[in-house]
């Protein structure tokens, strides 16, 4: 009786130990898989962070480029206004010169007419 009971309890302990070790192997496998997935995710995260950083840097470069283009456009606009104003002044001076020329021609004609009389 006692020998049978000892045998049975020894076999229970052994079977529990093997079940436990099977479980830990299975969990160990799960742990390894989880660890690999974690590493893969960490690498993916780094890649994404690098991509995000490069995108931000690209955005900053584009902002600077845009600012340069806006400044260039403002400069060209100022030059265009100045050129337009100069063209208007020239047209005005041309009109004045034409009026003076016509006036002088009329005076000359009047002087010739008086000389003829």
C-alpha positions as CSV (number, residue, x, y, z in Angstrom):
1,X,0.0,0.0,0.0
2,X,2.6,2.5,1.1
3,X,4.9,1.6,-1.9
4,X,2.0,2.0,-4.3
5,X,1.1,5.4,-2.8
6,X,4.7,6.6,-3.0
7,X,5.0,5.4,-6.6
8,X,1.8,7.2,-7.5
9,X,2.8,10.5,-5.9
10,X,6.3,10.2,-7.5
11,X,4.6,9.7,-10.9
12,X,2.3,12.7,-10.2
13,X,5.3,14.9,-9.4
14,X,7.0,13.7,-12.6
15,X,4.0,14.2,-14.7
16,X,3.4,17.7,-13.3
17,X,7.1,18.5,-13.9
18,X,6.9,17.4,-17.6
19,X,3.6,19.2,-18.1
20,X,5.2,22.3,-16.6
21,X,8.3,22.1,-18.7
22,X,6.1,21.6,-21.8
23,X,4.2,24.7,-20.8
24,X,7.3,26.7,-20.3
25,X,8.7,25.5,-23.7
26,X,5.5,26.6,-25.3
27,X,5.5,29.9,-23.5
28,X,9.2,30.2,-24.3
29,X,8.3,29.8,-27.9
30,X,5.7,32.5,-27.5
31,X,8.2,34.7,-25.7
32,X,10.7,34.2,-28.5
33,X,8.1,35.0,-31.1
34,X,6.9,38.1,-29.2
35,X,10.5,39.2,-28.7
36,X,11.1,38.9,-32.5
37,X,7.9,40.8,-33.2
38,X,8.9,43.4,-30.7
39,X,12.3,43.8,-32.3
40,X,10.7,44.0,-35.8
41,X,8.3,46.7,-34.5
42,X,11.1,48.6,-32.9
43,X,13.0,48.6,-36.2
44,X,9.9,49.6,-38.1
45,X,9.4,52.4,-35.6
46,X,13.0,53.7,-36.1
47,X,12.5,53.6,-39.9
48,X,9.2,55.5,-39.5
49,X,10.9,58.1,-37.2
50,X,13.7,58.5,-39.6
51,X,11.2,59.0,-42.5
52,X,9.3,61.5,-40.4
53,X,12.4,63.4,-39.5
54,X,13.4,63.6,-43.2
55,X,9.9,64.7,-44.1
56,X,10.1,67.5,-41.5
57,X,13.5,68.5,-42.8
58,X,12.2,68.5,-46.4
59,X,9.2,70.7,-45.2
60,X,11.6,73.2,-43.6
61,X,13.7,73.3,-46.8
62,X,10.5,73.9,-48.9
63,X,9.4,76.6,-46.5
64,X,12.8,78.4,-47.0
65,X,12.5,77.9,-50.7
66,X,9.0,79.3,-50.7
67,X,10.1,82.3,-48.6
68,X,12.9,83.0,-51.1
69,X,10.5,82.8,-54.0
70,X,8.0,85.1,-52.3
71,X,10.8,87.6,-51.6
72,X,11.9,87.4,-55.3
73,X,8.3,87.9,-56.4
74,X,7.9,90.9,-54.1
75,X,11.2,92.4,-55.5
76,X,10.0,91.8,-59.1
77,X,6.6,93.4,-58.2
78,X,8.4,96.5,-56.8
79,X,10.6,96.7,-60.0
80,X,7.5,96.3,-62.1
81,X,5.7,99.2,-60.3
82,X,8.8,101.4,-60.6
83,X,9.1,100.6,-64.3
84,X,5.3,101.3,-64.8
85,X,5.7,104.7,-62.9
86,X,8.7,105.5,-65.0
87,X,6.8,104.7,-68.2
88,X,3.9,106.9,-67.1
89,X,6.4,109.8,-66.4
90,X,8.0,109.3,-69.8
91,X,4.5,109.3,-71.5
92,X,3.7,112.5,-69.6
93,X,7.0,114.1,-70.6
94,X,6.4,113.0,-74.2
95,X,3.0,114.7,-74.1
96,X,4.5,117.9,-72.7
97,X,7.2,117.9,-75.4
98,X,4.7,117.3,-78.2
99,X,2.5,120.2,-76.9
100,X,5.6,122.5,-76.7
101,X,6.6,121.4,-80.2
102,X,3.1,122.1,-81.6
103,X,3.0,125.4,-79.8
104,X,6.5,126.4,-81.2
105,X,5.4,125.3,-84.7
106,X,2.3,127.5,-84.4
107,X,4.4,130.5,-83.2
108,X,6.8,129.9,-86.1
109,X,3.9,129.7,-88.6
110,X,2.4,132.9,-87.0
111,X,5.8,134.6,-87.4
112,X,6.1,133.5,-91.1
113,X,2.6,134.8,-91.7
114,X,3.4,138.1,-90.1
115,X,6.6,138.4,-92.2
116,X,4.6,137.6,-95.4
117,X,2.2,140.5,-94.7
